[in-house]
Amino acid sequence: MTVGEALGRACLRLDDAGVEDPLVDAEWLAAHALGLTRSELALEERRELTQAEEAQLTLLLDRRAAREPLAYVLGEWGFRRLTLKVDRRVLVPRPETEVVVERCLELLRGLDRPVVLDVGTGSGAIALAIADEHQGARVTAIDVSVGALEVARENARAAELDVTFVEHDVDYGLEGEYDLVVSNPPYVGSEEIETLEPEVRDWEPRVATVGEGHTETIARAAARVLVPGGHVVLEVADGRAAEVSDMLRRLGYDEVRSGEDLTGRDRVVEGRWSSAQ
Ligand SMILES: C[S@@+](CC[C@H](N)C(=O)[O-])C[C@H]1O[C@@H](n2cnc3c(N)ncnc32)[C@H](O)[C@@H]1O
């Protein structure tokens, strides 16, 4: 079988399994099985696959056809300038979260050695991207999941970034003093999760997806550890920005504003903890 034929078959198989972008995923998996980039695949279209390559591609396709997220099957995923290891212990970092990081970096601009806390760090995506892109940032990240912290530490080692990871449940409050507290908390309702795609519903950790009330818990806890003039930045569910903005104002934050993700939806809400508090 040639590379071109294998791609065609892979695409049909993934389409049958209900995968949203079968051609894109087929290309990623074929490239991974052959040790090529996606653009190199096109150049090798007429080459015959070896038996080992064919077997490897079949294994990867079996996993993806079972609707395991592409990122888990590949074992890594791009987030801003980093390539992060990801597996079932962590949420797959999303493009909207890259926008959360962008907003954090804007708020930190001009601060020499800002102290930052990432609540619910998962793969370490937010914490590591901030450490990577704001030189001098002193970043701590917490999570209740021991498995997630293992992945995050591994990602920090691989990227040679210095972030302190701590096992901690935000329900018990926060400690320290920070210029910025950022979080992408679990915010999917327990009934809503059953209506989502199998990739999210059946594969990503429930502790990372399902949660009600985490956003307010974090905003309240952050108010106790932010320096005057410090900021909280929260990723919120689609359609929840106005409600979360009101909640921040009620808690005493000022300069509350929301920002859009790459598809124009309000997904990032921030507030400033005023020095007058
Ligand atoms: C939506 S995921 C975000 C992961 C990562 N920050 C990202 O944006 O890709 C939420 C994370 O919060 C963690 N978490 C859930 N409940 C928590 C709690 N009570 N205290 C601290 N972390 C919690 C989960 O384990 C998960 O890693």
The ligand as a MOL file (V3000), in Angstrom:
LIG
                    3D

  0  0  0     0  0            999 V3000
M  V30 BEGIN CTAB
M  V30 COUNTS 27 29 0 0 0
M  V30 BEGIN ATOM
M  V30 1 C -10.0620 22.5540 32.8560 0
M  V30 2 S -8.6390 21.7520 33.5220 0 CHG=1
M  V30 3 C -7.3950 22.9610 33.0960 0
M  V30 4 C -6.0560 22.3780 32.8590 0
M  V30 5 C -5.0250 23.3990 32.2980 0
M  V30 6 N -4.9060 24.5380 33.1720 0
M  V30 7 C -5.4330 23.8470 30.9140 0
M  V30 8 O -5.9440 24.9740 30.7910 0
M  V30 9 O -5.2500 23.0860 29.9460 0 CHG=-1
M  V30 10 C -8.8870 22.0060 35.2530 0
M  V30 11 C -7.8200 21.4570 36.1910 0
M  V30 12 O -8.2280 21.7880 37.5330 0
M  V30 13 C -7.9100 20.7150 38.3910 0
M  V30 14 N -8.8080 20.7990 39.5660 0
M  V30 15 C -10.0890 20.3610 39.6690 0
M  V30 16 N -10.5750 20.6330 40.8980 0
M  V30 17 C -9.5900 21.2690 41.5920 0
M  V30 18 C -9.4690 21.7840 42.9080 0
M  V30 19 N -10.4920 21.7130 43.7630 0
M  V30 20 N -8.3040 22.3640 43.2980 0
M  V30 21 C -7.2530 22.4270 42.4240 0
M  V30 22 N -7.3080 21.9310 41.1650 0
M  V30 23 C -8.4470 21.3770 40.7360 0
M  V30 24 C -8.1130 19.4690 37.5420 0
M  V30 25 O -7.3870 18.3710 38.0540 0
M  V30 26 C -7.6200 19.9650 36.1680 0
M  V30 27 O -6.2570 19.6610 35.9820 0
M  V30 END ATOM
M  V30 BEGIN BOND
M  V30 1 1 1 2
M  V30 2 1 2 3
M  V30 3 1 2 10
M  V30 4 1 3 4
M  V30 5 1 4 5
M  V30 6 1 5 6
M  V30 7 1 5 7
M  V30 8 2 7 8
M  V30 9 1 7 9
M  V30 10 1 10 11
M  V30 11 1 11 12
M  V30 12 1 11 26
M  V30 13 1 12 13
M  V30 14 1 13 14
M  V30 15 1 13 24
M  V30 16 1 14 15
M  V30 17 1 14 23
M  V30 18 2 15 16
M  V30 19 1 16 17
M  V30 20 1 17 18
M  V30 21 2 17 23
M  V30 22 1 18 19
M  V30 23 2 18 20
M  V30 24 1 20 21
M  V30 25 2 21 22
M  V30 26 1 22 23
M  V30 27 1 24 25
M  V30 28 1 24 26
M  V30 29 1 26 27
M  V30 END BOND
M  V30 END CTAB
M  END
